[in-house]
């Protein structure tokens, strides 16, 4: 059985506002829970005007309070920008309020240079990423005996459970690091689709060292999913998605997610078509049955434990429809 999750960016649809986008994320999380998806994660994006999700911890608190059973997580917190101690405090507080429902997905994207500078303005040096991961594990395990520069320091509040720790990545370096630290591994297929992923995941599994947090390796693959009742409708949604991807790669992207109509009227240049062709490798597109087949092929080929879909398409009705169609196709149990 394929376990399905959802990752949402809180896209700001054309003609809408960031506040509306965040409320729509809440609707999507509640629907995902009702339909039987296992996890609902939210992203951290900075200086992307068409995306409202800039602070996953705060949004997670709202989502966890607005749902009852589904796991709520970050996809992910960009750890190099922050103090591991403060991240641990934030997520321990989330876990204390919503025990055994919180996932901490960790990444190391440094975003735009100006964002990186603003987030790290007062820092004179950076800790190695590996050290930050070690620090997180020290704090979540309440280890005050092992040698550490803050050996006696514990994170409040003191609780009996810990969030699940997931390392996000697209290559051998992140896979080996997740294996060495005994963390779960989430492969971002939507960012870097490649046959290499098979070997990356094998590397993670073969090098995995059990930790106090995880005894067996655990893998998620995340994919963009464009699903509709007909292939024609799916293609129209994919075309708007094509335009959004072009927008965010441009120097002055508009502050909204383009509609199908906007994409249809605008059209694409020859050079843009080449970019679109490359970007299409990052997406699963089609009817529910067609995308189900593609997901099952991914599951068979890469052997992940779970697959996360990113329904990053125009219109909340369409995003909710992706979840309904896939839940029906996979016969997810309604709760």
C-alpha positions in Angstrom: 0.0 0.0 0.0 1.3 3.5 -1.0 1.2 6.0 1.9 0.5 9.5 0.6 1.3 12.8 2.1 0.8 16.5 1.1 3.2 19.4 1.0 1.7 22.8 0.5 3.4 26.2 -0.4 0.4 28.4 0.4 0.3 29.8 -3.2 -1.3 33.2 -3.6 -3.8 32.8 -6.5 -4.2 35.6 -9.0 -6.6 38.1 -7.5 -6.3 36.8 -4.0 -4.2 37.8 -0.9 -1.7 36.2 1.3 -4.3 36.0 4.1 -6.6 34.1 1.9 -3.8 31.8 0.8 -3.0 30.8 4.4 -6.7 30.1 5.1 -6.8 27.9 2.0 -3.8 26.0 3.3 -5.9 25.3 6.5 -8.8 24.1 4.3 -6.4 21.8 2.4 -4.9 20.3 5.6 -8.4 19.6 7.0 -9.4 17.9 3.8 -6.2 15.9 3.7 -6.9 14.6 7.2 -10.5 13.7 6.3 -9.4 11.8 3.2 -6.7 9.8 5.0 -3.4 11.3 4.0 -0.7 10.6 6.6 1.2 13.9 6.7 0.6 17.5 5.8 3.8 19.6 5.5 4.3 23.3 4.8 7.3 25.0 3.2 9.7 27.8 4.1 10.1 30.3 1.2 11.5 33.8 1.4 11.2 36.6 -1.1 8.8 34.7 -3.3 5.9 37.1 -3.6 3.5 34.5 -4.9 3.9 32.2 -1.9 2.6 33.0 1.6 4.5 30.3 3.5 7.5 32.0 5.1 7.4 30.6 8.6 6.5 26.9 8.8 6.6 26.7 12.6 3.9 29.4 13.1 1.8 28.0 10.3 2.2 24.5 11.7 0.9 25.6 15.1 -2.3 26.9 13.5 -2.7 23.8 11.3 -2.1 21.4 14.2 -4.8 23.2 16.2 -7.1 23.2 13.2 -6.8 19.4 12.7 -6.9 16.4 15.1 -5.0 13.3 13.8 -2.9 14.1 10.7 0.8 14.6 11.2 1.9 18.2 10.6 5.4 19.1 9.5 7.9 21.4 7.9 9.1 20.8 4.4 11.4 22.2 5.7 13.1 24.6 8.1 16.2 26.0 6.5 18.5 25.2 9.5 21.7 27.2 8.5 19.8 30.4 9.0 18.9 29.6 12.6 20.0 28.5 16.0 19.5 24.8 16.5 18.6 25.5 20.1 15.8 27.9 19.1 14.5 25.4 16.4 14.5 22.7 19.0 12.5 25.0 21.4 9.9 25.8 18.7 9.4 22.2 17.7 9.4 20.8 21.3 6.7 23.3 22.1 4.7 22.1 19.1 5.3 18.5 20.1 4.2 19.2 23.7 0.9 20.6 22.5 0.4 18.0 19.8 2.2 14.8 20.9 3.3 12.3 18.2 1.9 14.5 15.4 4.9 16.8 14.6 7.5 16.4 11.9 10.6 18.5 11.7 11.8 18.5 8.1 15.2 20.1 7.8 16.9 21.6 4.7 19.9 23.9 4.0 18.8 26.1 1.0 20.3 29.6 1.5 17.7 31.4 -0.7 18.4 34.7 -2.3 21.7 36.5 -1.3 19.8 39.4 0.2 17.6 37.1 2.3 20.7 35.1 3.4 22.3 38.4 4.5 19.2 39.6 6.3 18.7 36.3 8.2 22.4 36.1 9.2 23.2 39.8 9.6 24.8 39.7 13.1 26.6 36.4 12.7 30.3 36.4 12.5 30.6 32.7 11.6 28.5 29.7 10.5 28.4 26.4 12.2 28.8 23.4 10.0 25.5 21.9 9.0 26.5 18.5 10.4 27.1 20.2 13.8 23.7 21.8 13.8 22.1 18.4 13.2 24.1 16.9 16.0 22.9 19.8 18.2 19.3 19.2 17.4 19.6 15.5 18.3 21.3 16.4 21.5 18.5 18.8 22.5 15.7 16.5 21.5 17.2 13.5 23.4 17.9 15.6 26.6 21.4 14.3 26.5 23.4 16.1 29.2 26.2 13.5 29.6 27.8 13.3 26.2 30.6 15.8 25.4 29.1 18.9 23.9 29.9 22.6 24.1 26.5 23.2 25.8 26.6 19.9 27.7 24.3 20.8 30.6 21.8 22.7 28.4 18.3 21.2 28.0 15.4 22.4 25.9 12.2 23.3 27.6 9.5 22.2 28.0 10.6 18.7 29.2 8.3 16.1 27.5 8.4 12.4 26.8 8.1 12.4 23.0 10.0 14.1 20.2 9.1 15.2 16.7 10.1 13.0 13.8 13.4 14.3 12.3 13.6 14.3 8.5 16.5 15.5 6.4 15.6 16.9 3.0 17.9 16.5 0.1 18.6 15.7 -3.6 21.9 14.0 -3.6 24.5 11.6 -2.1 25.7 14.1 0.5 22.4 14.6 2.2 21.7 10.9 2.0 24.9 9.9 3.7 24.4 12.6 6.3 20.8 11.4 7.1 22.1 7.8 7.3 25.0 8.8 9.6 22.7 10.7 11.9 20.0 8.0 12.0 17.4 10.4 10.6 14.6 9.8 8.1 15.3 11.0 4.5 13.0 13.0 2.2 14.2 13.1 -1.5 13.0 16.1 -3.4 12.2 14.5 -6.7 10.3 17.6 -7.7 13.5 19.7 -7.5 15.9 17.3 -9.1 14.3 14.3 -10.9 17.0 11.9 -11.8 17.7 8.2 -12.2 20.4 8.9 -9.7 17.8 8.9 -7.0 17.7 5.1 -7.0 21.4 5.1 -6.0 21.0 8.0 -3.6 18.2 6.1 -1.7 20.2 2.9 -1.7 23.2 4.8 -0.3 21.0 6.1 2.5 19.6 2.7 3.3 22.9 0.8 3.1 24.7 3.3 5.3 21.9 3.9 7.8 23.0 3.9 11.5 20.2 3.5 14.1 19.7 6.4 16.5 17.6 7.0 19.6 15.1 8.5 17.2 14.9 5.9 14.5 15.8 2.3 14.3 15.1 1.6 10.6 15.7 3.8 7.6 12.6 5.7 6.4 12.3 7.4 3.0 9.9 9.8 1.4 9.9 10.9 -2.2 8.2 14.3 -3.0 6.7 15.0 -6.4 4.7 17.8 -8.0 1.2 16.4 -8.9 -1.2 18.0 -11.5 -4.4 16.0 -11.4 -7.9 16.6 -13.0 -10.9 14.8 -14.2 -9.6 14.8 -17.8 -6.2 15.0 -19.4 -7.3 18.3 -21.1 -8.1 19.9 -17.8 -4.8 18.6 -16.3 -2.9 20.0 -19.2 -4.5 23.4 -18.7 -3.5 23.4 -15.1 0.0 22.2 -16.0 0.3 25.2 -18.4 -0.5 27.6 -15.6 2.1 25.8 -13.5 4.6 26.1 -16.3 4.1 29.8 -16.2 4.5 30.0 -12.5 7.8 28.2 -12.6 9.0 30.5 -15.3 7.9 33.5 -13.2 9.8 32.5 -10.1 13.0 31.9 -12.1 12.7 35.4 -13.6 14.2 38.7 -12.3 10.8 40.3 -11.5 8.1 37.7 -10.8 4.5 38.9 -10.3 3.1 38.6 -6.7 0.6 35.9 -7.6 0.1 32.4 -9.0 -1.2 32.8 -12.6 -4.6 31.5 -13.6 -5.2 29.1 -16.5 -6.6 32.0 -18.5 -3.6 34.2 -17.9 -1.3 31.4 -19.0 -3.4 30.7 -22.1 -3.4 34.4 -23.2 0.3 34.9 -22.6 1.8 32.0 -24.5 5.4 31.0 -24.4 8.6 31.9 -26.4 10.8 29.2 -28.0 13.4 29.6 -25.2 10.6 29.3 -22.6 9.3 26.2 -24.2 12.8 24.6 -23.7 12.6 25.4 -20.0 9.1 24.1 -19.8 10.2 20.8 -21.3 12.8 20.5 -18.6 10.4 21.5 -15.8 7.8 19.0 -17.0 10.1 16.2 -15.8 9.5 17.4 -12.3 5.7 16.9 -12.6 3.2 14.0 -12.6 0.3 15.1 -14.9 -2.9 13.5 -15.9 -6.2 12.0 -14.6 -6.3 10.3 -11.2 -5.7 6.9 -12.7 -2.9 8.1 -14.9 -1.1 9.8 -12.0 -1.8 6.8 -9.8 0.1 4.7 -12.3 3.0 7.2 -12.3 3.1 7.2 -8.5 3.0 3.4 -8.4 5.9 3.3 -10.9 7.9 5.7 -8.7 7.1 3.5 -5.7 8.2 0.4 -7.5 11.3 2.0 -9.0 12.6 3.9 -6.0 11.1 1.9 -3.1 10.2 4.8 -0.8 8.1 4.2 2.3 5.9 7.1 1.5 5.2 9.6 -1.3 4.5 13.2 -0.8 2.4 15.0 -3.5 2.7 18.8 -4.0 -0.5 20.0 -5.6 0.9 23.4 -6.5 -1.6 24.3 -9.1 -3.9 27.3 -9.7 -7.0 27.6 -7.6 -7.9 26.2 -4.2 -10.8 24.2 -5.7 -8.4 22.6 -8.1 -5.9 21.8 -5.3 -8.6 20.2 -3.2 -9.7 18.3 -6.2 -6.2 16.8 -6.6 -6.5 15.4 -3.0 -10.0 14.0 -3.6 -9.2 12.4 -6.9 -6.0 10.7 -5.6 -7.6 9.6 -2.3 -10.4 8.0 -4.4 -7.9 6.4 -6.8 -5.8 5.0 -4.0 -8.9 4.1 -1.9 -7.5 6.0 1.1 -9.6 5.4 4.2 -11.8 8.3 5.2 -11.6 9.3 8.8 
